């Protein structure tokens, strides 16, 4: 056996220094790795030798990539070329679009930990509509309140947690609690930055989708992303223009949806019954895998035996509740708070609709293995105001700024509906359809139902867990925040069934 290091990330400044030191070197491209790996299936040479060959003949490697990726359609070859991208000066509004690409990696400036200045994006759509002055005045009013809130909340947090405040080491944590509540009043136009890692296949998809996006900021992002990557791996990134599928599918769906709602919406709503199975606060569970615990038990038997799935399902259906619980306990008995459940848990699905603030969604969207389908932010859904804002007596001032924000939102919406969301705040809400399997729910709950999680997403996650446990109690027997795992484990395994 041999395990060789084929490569790793290098800072672009170092790559440029290498180019200057060796100006004739053409091999400073990830295309050679893609080309070598593409040849593994048909060339008997060791892969490290294939890499050497690709480095010696870069243009030949590029032609090979073009033939395999674009001629034969084997796009997975492009996944071996990886880019690290710095993204600066973009709006929080655009970041939600960027981070929809689930197979990329992102680390974003946190509004929980960084005290924000007054940097924000002024969209071209709003300038062109003649609403720039009103937009800017609204954002500045939001930002002024943000700073006032932070000052008052900081004093409130330190006084409320006097014991913690005595230790200087706790100061950043306490200041963070004040920042995370003050941020609810700032806009989605607020500037941010992030680091992104993606492979060439996903780069091409991102370029195409952003080029098709109605926002001018998204189109500018696509152009600038292409400009910094085009010359690095030209044999792997080709189809970067918006296709008709990208540009026309959503408008066609909106037209058809409006037609069906006008025809059937009111009648079905008046005469039919709600499709929601269970609801708790802002969380509605409207579907879960039928006989979910049986499905999990059958999957566990299937992976631990030689029987066909139909036979395993039949056995699971004949087992009594105690036997099913014993089977699932066998899959969980050695689990610790850092262990993921077995992959068999992915056979159980849950579909939610969740109404969340922009602050909550910023955290929810990080769970990219879920299927996340969003509507636009909608002032009709109200706003989420942190309880601490009420505690310091600033709810009235908060609502005044929200009211003026929604006035300018309405003005922008009439002339440029796609850009109206820029002016809305982290407190504003939208509906999210959220499909997840039980294994991923365990992960979300471990992270977001923990006492250290931010209160908004913690409350939402706890409600998701509550309704899910009523639907599939055995499957979720060990689902809890990290801080509650040990106690839950003792209840499950030290008490009799």
Number of C-alpha atoms within 10 A of each C-alpha: 3 4 5 8 7 9 8 6 8 10 8 11 9 10 13 13 11 13 15 11 10 10 10 8 14 14 17 15 17 19 29 30 24 28 31 26 18 23 20 13 8 7 12 9 11 10 18 15 11 21 20 14 16 24 23 15 13 19 16 15 24 20 14 22 28 22 14 21 23 16 11 10 11 14 17 15 23 28 15 21 22 20 18 16 16 11 16 11 13 19 22 23 23 19 19 15 14 18 18 15 17 18 14 16 15 17 11 13 12 14 18 19 15 12 17 18 11 14 15 22 20 19 18 13 20 20 12 11 13 12 15 17 11 15 22 15 12 23 29 17 16 26 23 14 20 23 20 14 25 22 15 17 25 20 15 18 18 19 12 11 11 11 10 16 17 11 9 9 10 14 13 12 15 19 21 20 20 26 24 21 27 29 25 26 29 27 28 26 23 24 22 23 17 16 14 17 16 22 20 27 21 20 26 20 17 24 23 23 23 26 24 22 17 12 18 17 22 22 18 13 20 23 17 14 18 18 11 10 15 15 11 16 22 15 24 30 23 16 12 20 17 16 13 9 10 15 16 11 10 11 10 10 11 11 10 12 13 12 12 11 12 11 11 11 13 11 11 12 10 9 8 9 8 10 10 12 13 17 17 14 11 14 23 22 24 16 17 20 17 12 13 21 25 25 22 25 27 26 22 21 21 18 14 9 10 9 11 12 15 11 13 21 18 12 14 24 17 11 14 9 14 9 13 21 19 15 19 19 18 12 16 20 13 9 16 14 17 10 11 15 19 12 13 19 26 16 16 22 18 20 18 24 22 24 23 25 24 25 24 22 21 17 13 20 18 16 15 17 13 16 16 18 12 15 11 12 22 15 20 10 14 15 21 19 20 17 11 19 22 12 11 13 11 16 15 11 13 19 14 10 18 22 13 13 24 21 13 17 22 15 16 25 15 11 16 17 13 16 21 22 23 25 24 27 29 25 24 26 26 20 20 22 18 18 19 22 19 25 21 20 25 23 21 22 19 23 18 25 27 20 13 12 14 18 19 19 20 21 17 22 23 19 21 26 21 16 19 22 15 11 22 20 16 21 26 20 18 25 25 27 25 19 15 16 19 15 11 16 21 10 14 16 12 9 8 6 9
